[in-house]
């Protein structure tokens, strides 16, 4: 199959409403997603750079989560929310002990 034939079919989670405590968890997950990503990039030899340069392995995103642009934070948060909605849609419950 060629790339131009691929059509994504994610599970529809638009009907899932997450409770407030899970929304707080989403923020924690988003921060951790960034930390895991940054750790991986650093291991691969990437460094901080004002602009992204794949050839030099530089990216402006190698900063603490709070220093990311709103767009970058939104990407991480949407990833976390999508995962939490999918977990809920599949019938799992997340319970804080």
N, C-alpha and C positions, 0 to 999 in steps of 0.2 A: 504494500500500500504506500502510495506517495503521500508526503506531508499535506499536500493541498486537498487530499481526500478525507483527512481526519476531521471528524465532527465530535467535539466533546459532549458528553451526556452526564453531567454531574447530577447527583440525587437532588431533587427539588426540596429544599428546606425552607422555602419562603413562608410556610405555615407554622414554623416553629418559633415560639416566643420564649426567650430565655428569661428566667427570674433574675432579679437584681443581683443576688449573690453570685450567680454564674457570670453576669456581666463583669463583676469585679474580677473574677477568675480569668476572664478573657484578657484583661489588661495585663495580668501577671504572666499569662501564657505569651502574649505579644512581646513583652520584654524578654522573656526567655528565648523565644524564637530568634530575636535579634542577637542575643548573646551566643546562641549556638551557631548561627550564621557567621557572626564575626570571628568566633573562635576557629571555625573551619577555614575562613579566608586567610586568617593569620598563619595557620598551619601550612596553607598552600603558598605562602610567600607574598601575599597581598599586603600593601601598606596604605596609609592614609594619603589621599591626594585631593586637591581642590576640585578636580573634575575626574570623572571615570575614564580610565585608560586601560583597556584590557591588555594591551601589549606590555605596558609597564607594571601591570597588576596593581593599579592604584584606584581607590574609590573614596569618595567623600562620606561614605556611610560607615566607615570604621571609626565611629564615635559612640559615646554612650547613648542609650535609647532616648533620653530626654533631649539630646542635642540633634536628633534626627529631624528632618523636615516633616511637616504634617503629612505630606504625601507618603513618605516612607513609613511613618508610624501607622498610617491608615492601612497600608498594605499588610503590615504585621498583624494589626488588630483584626482586619477582615479575614485573614488566614485563621486566626484563633477562633473568631466567631463562627466561621464556616465549619470548622472542626467540631466545635461544641454543639452546633445545631445538628450536624450529622450524627453525632453520638446520641443526642436526644431523639432524633428521628428514628434511629435504629432500635429504640426502646431501652437504652441504657439510662441509668440514673447516676448523677454525680452527687455524692453526699459528703459534706465536710464533717469530719469526726472531731 
